[in-house]
Amino acid sequence: MSDAVKTAPEADDPMARDARAPTRRERWRRIKGPAIFSAAALAVIWVALPRVPPAWGVHFGTPYLTFFSLAALGAAAFFVLLNWGPTRQPGTVLGTFASIVFVYVATVGGMVAFGYWYYPQFETPAAAATTTSAAEGAAEKRGREIFLRPAFNCFACHTIETLGIRGGQRGPDLSDAGKQAELRKPGMPAEDYLRESILDPWACLTPLPSSGLAECQAAADPAKTFPQLMPPAFKDRMSASELSDLIAFLRSLRGTKKHDGKHG
C-alpha cells in the first residue's frame, strides 16, 4: 500500500517529462510555427521584393534582401526559444545583467555592423569613391566633387557603379551618362541634353533600362520611364560654373569601370 502511494508513473510527473529528451513530434511542434513563418518570409523577400516595379522608385538589392532575411530568421529563432521550454536562468544579479547586455550587443551591434558594411545610401559616399584617375581633367574633378557635395545631394538618388559611388536607386545609374546622353535626343548634343535634364527634367523623361528604349520620353509612363523626382530650382542653387563642371563630369562617364572598392 505504501509503495503504491509513494511513487507515481513518470508520464504524469511534469518534472520527469521536462527532464527526458523530447520526441521528434514534440520537437517539430515547437518549431512548426516559426519554420512556416521563416519559409513564407523568405519567399516574400527573395521572390516578391525583387519584382517591385522600378517605376515605384525603390530597389531592393542583395544587401537589403540579406538584412531582411536575417531579421526574419532572428524573429523566428526568438519564438523557437519561447516554445522550447524551461531554460536555466542566471543565478546572480550580475549574471542576469550580463545576459541582457550580451543580447543587446548581439542584436543592436549586429545591425550597426551590417549598416556600416553596406554604407547608407543617403550618406556622403566614402572617401575611396572620390579617388580620381590621372586622365580626369580639372573640370571633371570639380564636377565629381559637386556630385558628392551634400548641398546638392545628387548621390541621394543616383549611383555611379563604375566609380564605386553607391548612392540611391530612385534615379538612373549614371555610370554611362555621357554615352547615353548622345542617344537620348537625336540631333541634340550630349552636353545640351545633360544641361536640360538637370535644369528642366520634365522636358524629357529617362527610360527605364528594362524598357529597351534609348531615347527619352516626352510623357511619364510607369512601365517605361523613371519617376520624375529631380528637385526643382537647380538653376538658382548652382552657379553657372558649377553646372558646367558637373556636366563635364557626367559627360566623361562612359561605362568603363575605374574603381574596385567595396564601399561607395
N, C-alpha and C positions, 0 to 999 in steps of 0.2 A: 504493500500500500504506500509506504513511504517512498519507494523507488519510483512509482508511477507519478507521484506528485512532485518529486524532486526535479525531474528532467522533463523537457518539452521537446517536441520534434524540431529539428533545426530549421525546417522550412518555415515555421511560424515565428521564428526569432528574427526581428529586424536587424539586429547587430550581426547575426550569423549570415543573413542574406547580403549585408554590406561587405562582410569580410571575404566571402567567396568570390571567385572570378566570374564576371558576367558572361552569359552565353552570347553567341553570335546574334541571336534575335534581339537580345537586350541591348547589345552594342548598336545594332542598326536602328533600333527605336530611339536611342539617344541622339544619333546624328542624322536621322532621316530628314527632319525639317531643315536644318542648316545646309545639308547636302543638296536638297532640292532648290533651296534659295540660291546657293552658290552657282549651280548649273544654270538657273534662269538668269541670274545677274550677269554671268559671263557671256551668255548668249546675246543679251541685250547690248552689252558693252562692245563685244568684238564683231557682232553681226549687224545690229541696228545702228549704232552710233556712226560707223564709217559711211553709212548710206545717207546721212543727213545732207540735203541738197546744198551745194556750195553757195547758192543764192541766199541762204539764211545768214550768211556772214560769219559762220563758225566752222572750225575744222578741228576734229579730234585726231591728233597724230598718235603714234605709238606711245610716247611718254605719258600722255593723258590717259590712254586706254590702260596702260600698265598701272598707273596710280589708282584709277577707279577699280581695277581688278583687285589690287592689294587691299583697298578699303572694304570691298565686298567680302573677300576671304577673311579679313580680320573680324568683321562683324559676325560672320558665320562661326568662326572659331570661338568667339565670345559666348555665343549661345550653346555651342557644344560643351564648353566648360560649365555653363549653368546647368545643363542636363546631365552632366557626367556623374553627379552625386557628391556626397560629402568629401571635402578636401581638408587636409590638415592645415589649421590656422597657425600663424606665428605665435610663439609662446610668450613673447615680451612686447612691450610698447615699442621698443627700438626696432624689433623685427617687423612689426606692423608698419611703422613709418618707412622703413627701408623698402618694404614691398610696394607701398604706394609710390614712392619716389622712382622705383625701378619701372613700374608700369607707365608712369607719366613720361619718364625719359625715353622709354622704348617707343611709345606711341607718338608723342609730340616731336621727339628728336628724329624719329624716322621720317615724319612728314617734312620737317625742315631740311633734312639731308636730301630728300628727293627733290624738293623745290630748289635747293642750291645746285643740285646736279643739272636739273632741267633748265634753270635760269628763267625767271618770269618774263613773259613776252612784253610786258608793259614797263619794264625797267630798261635803262640805258644799256645797250649791248656791251659785253665785256670788252676790255681793252684789246684783247687778242684780235678782235674783229676790226680794229682800227689800223692795223698794220698796213702800210702801203707798199706797192711794188715800185721798182726803180723806173718802170715805164710810165708811171702815173704822173701827169703834169700837175703844175701848181693849181690850176683852176679845178681840176678833177679832185685833187686832195682837199681843197677848201670845200668843194661840193659834198664830198664824203662826210666831212665834219659837220656840215649843215644838216645832212640827212640824219646824223646821230645826235643832233642838238636837241635836248629836251624841250626847248622853247617852241620848236616846230613839230616834234614828236612824230616824224614820218615813220619811224620804226614801230609805232604802236599798231599800225595796220599793214605794214609791208615787211616782207622778208627779202633778203638778198642771199639766197642759199649758197651761191658760188663764192661769196666772200665770207661765209661763216657768220653772217649777221642774221641771227634768229629773232625776228620780230613777230608782229601779229599776222594772222591768217585771213583777216577780213578783206584785205585788198590783194591784188595780184602780186606774185613773187616777181621782183624786179631784176632777177639775175640776167635776163637778156633784154632789158628795157630798150637799149639802144637799137638792137636788131628789130624788135617788134615795132618800134616807133616808125620804122621805114615802111611797114606794111599796113599800119592802121588806117591811114587815109591816102590812097593813091594820088600822087601828084603833089602832096604836101610834104615838105622837108621834115625829117625826123625832129630837128630842133624846134620847128614851129609846132609840131604836134605835141611834143613834151611840154612846151610852154602853155599851149591851150589846155592840156589835160590837168595842169596844175591850177591855172587861173580861172578856167571855165570848164570844170569837169563834167557838167551836164551837156556840153556841146556834142560829145561822142562817148558812148559807154564802152568800157573794156569788155571784150568777150571772155567767157569762161574757157579754160583750157579744154574742158570736155565738150564744148560746143563745136569744135572743129573749125571755127571762124578765125580769120586773120584780121579782117577789117573791123574797126569799131562800129558800134550800132547807134543809130540815131534815137532809138526808143528803148526804155528799160524792158527787159524780158527775164524773169527769174530763171528760166531754163537756159538762157544764152549769155547773160551779162552779169558781171559783178554788181552787187548793190551799190548805189552811189552814196558813199559815206565820207567823201573828201570834205574837210572843213572849209567854210567859205572865207573870203577876205584875205587870201594869201597875198594878194597884191598889196594890201595895206600892212600886212605883218612882216613881209620880206622885202628887203631893198632890191633894187634892180641888179646890183652886183651879186648879191646872194642868190637871186633867182638864176642868173646866168651861170654861176658856179655850180649850182645844183643840177641844172640842165646839162652842163658839160660832164658832170659825174655820171648822170643817168645815160647820157649819150655814149659813154665809154663802156657800158655794161653789155657784153656780147655773149654771155652764157658760158664763158670759159672759167673753169674752177681755178681760183687763185689762193684759196685758203683751206687748210685741212684741219683747223682747230675744232675742238669738240663743242665749245660754247660760242654763243654769239649774242 
